[in-house]
Amino acid sequence: MGRDSPVRITVPRVARPAPRAAAPLAVDARLLAVATEHLRRLGPKRVTVVAVAAEAGMTHANVYRYFPSKDALLDAVAGRWLRDVEAELARIADAPDPADDKIERLLTALASVQRETLVHEPNLFAVHLDAAVAARPIARRHRVRLRSLVERVVEEGIGAGAFVARDRERAIAHIFDASYRFTHPLAIQHDADLPRDLVEARLGAVILAIQKVLRTGTL
């Protein structure tokens, strides 16, 4: 090579990674997706493990490795919805609002989301209702989480001086007992045909009574 010859530098090419294929859903997630669609379309009584398994591409015996029964499978579908509900309620409990406002928003949201589900997703609500009446694990866990959120707000109210509660446990029990007709799925179904504005007015009156009890400590 002569003195005046240009120096050529070869830059090695970096191989581009091949685009990744979308990761397949985990088996349990795939089963839940299929079961959710079957529940919405057919209703809980007509959903079968055999049909869910076939659409998911597996034997029904394999389904039982993930969900021991049809009830367990449908409860898992309802459980995903309940976790979304609980997340929304947790956002209310963690908001910077006064505790008495949080009690109102918690109870209103809990009543509203269930009533809306009864209207727009009746088959999902039916599973939720059946689990609550039978006190199956998904319903018991939901109840524990609800109680934890309400307890958090009550303690916050006591700490801020907004609530006077001589017995914290009785105060929490009173909130659930007084609001039962508007927050328990069995009572919500019972009042399904009542006009929405009437239900909301009655709930509003109950919430005002609950707030008065919490503020005055009259339990």
C-alpha positions, 0 to 999 in steps of 0.5 A: 500500500502506498503512502498516499493510499486512503486507509479504509476502516471496516466497521463490523456489522452488529447483527440485529436481534430477531423480533421476539414473538409475543410471549404465550399466555401462561396456562392458568391465564389462558384458561381464565380468558376462555372461562371469562368469555364462556361465562359472559356468553353462556352463564355459570350453569352452562359453562363446562370444564370440558368446553373451556379445556377444549378451547384452551387446547388441553384436556379437561383433566389438565385443567384440574391441575390449575383449578380443582373444580368448576366453582374454583375456575369461575371464582378465579374469574370473579376474583380478577374482577374483585381485585380491580374493585379492591384496587379502586377502593384502595385508591379512595382509602389512600386519597388525601380526603377527610376520613368522613368523605372517604367513608362516603366514597368507599360505600358509594363506590362499592354499591355502585360497581356491584349494581353496574355489574349486575346490570351489565355483567349479570353472569359475573355478578351471579358468580360473585353472589353465589360465592358470597352466599356460600362463603367460598374462599374468594368471598371471604378474602374479599370481605377481609380486604374490604374490612381492612380498607374500612378499618384504615379509614376509621383509624385515620379518622380517629387519629385526626379527631374527626371520629369518636369511637369508644370501640373501634370494632363496633364502629367498623361492624356498624358501618357494614351492618348499616350499609348491608342493603346497599353493599352485599350482593344478595341485597343488591340483587333483591333491590335490582328492580328499584329505581336507581335514584331511589336506591342512591337517595336511601344509601345517601341517608344511611351514609349520613347516619353512619357519619353521625355515629362515627363523629359523635361516638354514640355506639 
